[in-house]
Amino acid sequence: MKLTDKYFGRFFGMSLLCGLLVFLLAATIWYGMAQVSWFDCYWIAAVIILCWGIGGIAGWLITPAKKVGQLWLRIYVMSVVTYFVGSILFGVWDPSVSGWTIMFIIGFALFSFPFALLLGFIKHKIYPQ
């Protein structure tokens, strides 16, 4: 689909909102488990929201107009791929912390899935077929 479609802004906004919700869920669970607050680490929120934003744009561009029902899944997959590639390119691959990087990639994928389902549910309300 094209970026000039009238529904693109709604889906892009929902992608950014899903990224924010993923950060809030992860920060809440991390605080509950380790008593370490992420709420003052704005860069973590920015990275997660950026990954969902890039995933939203890429997912929108690779989805054909005939398969708009798969839009939520493609946005989710592209968000996880963006986080994975960013972790590989910009992450620290020191042997002492590389296991944590893999765990954060898996955690991002797991925490993002419920919000991708929410995006799929809202897609039925926003985008008429």
Stockholm file with secondary structure:
# STOCKHOLM 1.0

chainA/1-129         MKLTDKYFGRFFGMSLLCGLLVFLLAATIWYGMAQVSWFDCYWIAAVIILCWGIGGIAGWLITPAKKVGQLWLRIYVMSVVTYFVGSILFGVWDPSVSGWTIMFIIGFALFSFPFALLLGFIKHKIYPQ
#=GR chainA/1-129 SS CCTTSTTHHHHHHHHHHHHHHHHHHHHHHHHHHHCCCCTTCHHHHHHHHHHHHHHHHHHHHHSCGGGGGGHHHHHHHHHHHHHHHHHHHHSCCCTTTHHHHHHHHHHHHHHHHHHHHHHHHHHHHHSCC
#=GC SS_cons         CCTTSTTHHHHHHHHHHHHHHHHHHHHHHHHHHHCCCCTTCHHHHHHHHHHHHHHHHHHHHHSCGGGGGGHHHHHHHHHHHHHHHHHHHHSCCCTTTHHHHHHHHHHHHHHHHHHHHHHHHHHHHHSCC
//
